[in-house]
Amino acid sequence: MIGDVLLEPLRNGVDAVVLKGLLQVGAAVTIALVVVGVSRLRGLALEREFSIALVRGFVQVIVMGSLIGVLLTVQYFWSWLILLGMIGGATWISKSRGEGLPGVTRVSLLSISFGAGTVVVLMTLTGAIESTVRDIVPVGSMVIANAMKINSLSLDRVRGEVRANREQIEAGLALGAPPSAVITQHVQTGVRAALIPTIDSLKSLGWVWIPGIMTGMILSGENPLYAALYQFAIMSMIFAAGGLTSMSSSILVGEHLFTDADQLKRIRPAEGDTTSVDEAG
């Protein structure tokens, strides 16, 4: 009886493929758990977050894989509601990287919506993204996800810059400098740092790595040159969305850092940060 249950996936072509995928996931997770163990041994304190991310990622991608067939059959206008839901999720995840910064949730929502939304809408209007659920949802999700990552990097870097340079910022304010002048350097540092991964990806495109969309299109029989051009268009969209997101995020955070009396607000330590507020300044 038990043997029949175990052998059943092998008798069914679809289930056999799923079983193969589970074995591949098991191998990949085993390697990932080694990294978690090394993190614990080195005292990096990332094992909990990494483990949660692994579990969440697995559950979420399985749910999406199960629903993808349904999503591709819904009417076109639902694709925009799906993207709005993704922006909400991206905001919730990204804001944790800027924990302690004033107005971080509002900043994340506005920045990701502006950066990713502007690019997706314009590229759809120009025809670069076809007006179908099959195209808008996958491409839009990639743009939103990368905008989220860049927003997270920007928030994290700006928070670190302000906490590390609090005395310098307050000294500038005491000498009569406007808030925009004393914070500009730190905002620019955050923007540059956040865009480094995307810039490096563009530099290595087609040389160090061949992205998944291009590979999938070629394997499905699409013209390789068209696949390459389409992949570059996607990467350009991701870069544009990331740039708009990081710049708007940094500007908005800079505005929220000061009181109406042009005084620098205290930044609460993030969860797991052992440095107190006073020590940061």
N, C-alpha and C positions, 0 to 999 in steps of 0.2 A: 504493500500500500504506500508506504513512505517512498519506496524506490520509484513507483509510478509517478508520484508527485514531483520528485526531483528530476525525473527524466522527461516530464511533460514539456518543459520549455524547449528541449532539444527536438521535440516532435513538431513544434510549431515554429515557423520561420521567424515571425516577428518576435516572439518571446525569446528565441535563441539570440537574436541581436541584442535584446534588452539585457539578457544574462551576460553576454559578452561585454556590454557597456558597464555593467555592475562590477565585473572583474577588473576592468580597466580603471574604474573609479577606486576600487579597493587598493590597487597598486599605487595610484597617484596619492591617495590619502595616507598610505603608509609612509611614503616619502615625506609628505607634508608633516606628519606627526613626528618624524625625526627632527625636522626644523623646530617644531614646538618644544621638543625635548632639549635641543641645543639652546634655545632661547631661555629655558628655565635654568639650565646649568650655568649659562653666562649671566644670569640675573637681569635679562632685558625686560622682564615683566610684560611680555607680549603674548604669553601662552594662552591666557584666558580670552583675550580679544581675538587672537588668531583662531582658537578652537571654536568660538562662537561664530566667527565669520565663515569658517568651513561648513559648519552645520547649517547656518542660515542660507549660505550660498547653494548648498546641495538641495535643501528643501525648496527654495524659491525657484531654482532652475527646473526641478522636477515638476513643480506645479505649473510653471510656464510652458514646459514641454507638453504637458497634458492638455493645456488650454489653447495651445497655439492653433490647432486645427479649427477650434471654434472661433478664435479671434479673426482668422482669415476669411470667415464666412459672414461676418457682421457687416452692416451697412457702413458706408464710407465715413459718415460724420462721427461714428463711434471711435474712429482711430484718434481723433483729437481729444476725446475724453480719456482715452487710454493714456495718451501722452501727458495729459494734465495729471493723471494719477501717478505717473512715473516721476513727474516733477515734484509732486508732493512727497513721494518716497525719497527722492534724491535730497530734498531739503532736510528731511528728518535725519538722514544719515550724515549729511555734510555738516550740519550745525554742531554736531558733537565735537568736531575738530576745532571749532572756535569757541568751545565752552568757556564761559567766563567773560567773553566779550559782550558788551552791551548791544542789545538788538540783533543778536546773531541769527535768530530764526527768520526775522523779517529780511535781513540782509541776504541770507542764503536763498530765500524764496524769490526775492526780486532779481538777484544776480543770475541765478540759474534760469529763471523764466525769461529774462532779457537776453542772455547770451545764447542759450539753446533755442528758445522760441523764435528769436529774430532770424537765425540761420535756417531753421526748418521751414518757417513760413516763406521766406524769400526764395529758398531753393525749390520749394514746391510750386510757387507762383511762376518761376522761370522754367519749370519743367525738368530741372536737374534731379528732382525726386518725383516719380510718377504719382499721380493722385489716386492711389489705391491703398487699401489697408495693408496689402502684402508688402508694399514698399515703404510707406510712411512709418509704420510701427517699428519694424526692425532698424531702419536707418535713424529714425528719430530717437529710438532708445539708445543707440550708440552715441549720438551727439549729446543727449542728456546725461548719460553716464560719465562721459569724459568731462563735461561741464561740471558735474558734481565733484569729480576727483580734483579738478583744477581749483574749484572753489574751496575744497577742503585744504589743499596745500597752501593756498593763499591765506586763508584764515589762520591756519596753524603758524605760518611764518610771520604774519603781521603781529599776532599775539605774542610770539616769542621776541620779536624785535622791540615791541613796546615795553614788555616786562623787563627786558635786558637793558634798555636805554631810558628808563623812566626818569632818572636824575637829569640826563641830558635834555630830555624833552621839557621837563619842568623848569630847568634853568633858562631855556629859550623863551618859554612863556613869561618867566619872571622879568626877562630883559625887554619884554614888550613885543616879541615876535608873535604874529598871528598863528593860530593852530595849524592852518594849512601849510605854513612854512616849516614848522618844526616836525610835522608828521610826514611830509612828502617823501623824504629819503627812505623812511621805513616802509611806506606804502609801495614805493618803486621796487624795493628789495623783495617784498612779498610777491609782487606781480612777476618779476623776473624768475624767482625761484619756482613759482607755480607753473610757468610755461616751459621750463627746461625739459621735462619728460616728453611733451608734445613736439617740441623743436627737435629733440634727438630722434624721435620716431620718424619725423619727416626726413631728417638727414639720412637715416638708415633704410628708408623705404626702398624695397627692391634690391637692396644690397645685403644688409644684415638679416632682414626678415621679409617674408612675403605674407602680407596680411590675409586673414581668413576669407574675406569677401572675394578677393581676387582669386585665391586658390579654389574656392567653391565654384566660382563662375567658370574657371578653366576646366575643372573636373566635370562640370555639367555640360561641357561642349561649347561654351561661349568663345567667341573670338578672343585670343589672349591679349591682343592690343587693346580691344575695347574694355576688357576686364581690368587692364592696367590703368587705362584712363579713368574708368569709373572709380577704381580704388583711390586714385589720386584726388578725385573730386570729393570723395568721402573724407579723406584725411584733411583736405583743405577746409571742409565744413567743420570738422572737429577742431582744427586750429583756430578758425574764426570764432567759433562758439566759446572755446576756452579763453581766447584773448578778451572777448567782450565780458565774459563772466568774471575773470580775475580782476580786470580793471574796474568794473562796476562794483564788485565785492569790496575791493580795497578802498575805493573812494567812499562807499557807504559806511564801511567800518570806521574810516577816519572821521567821518562826520558824527558818528555815535560815541566816539571816544571822549568828547569834551562836553562839559556842562555849558549852560547858557552864559556862565561867567568866564568861559574860556579856560576852565581848569580841567586837567586830565583826570578822568574818572579812574577809580580803583578797578583793577581787573581781577576777578575771582580766579583762584587756581582751578585748573581742570581736574576732573576726577582722576585720582592716582598721582597727582602732582604733589610732592611732599614739600614744595617751596611755599611758604605762606605768602599772603598778600603783601605784608610789610617787608618781608625779606626780598620780594621781587623789586621793591622800590628802594 
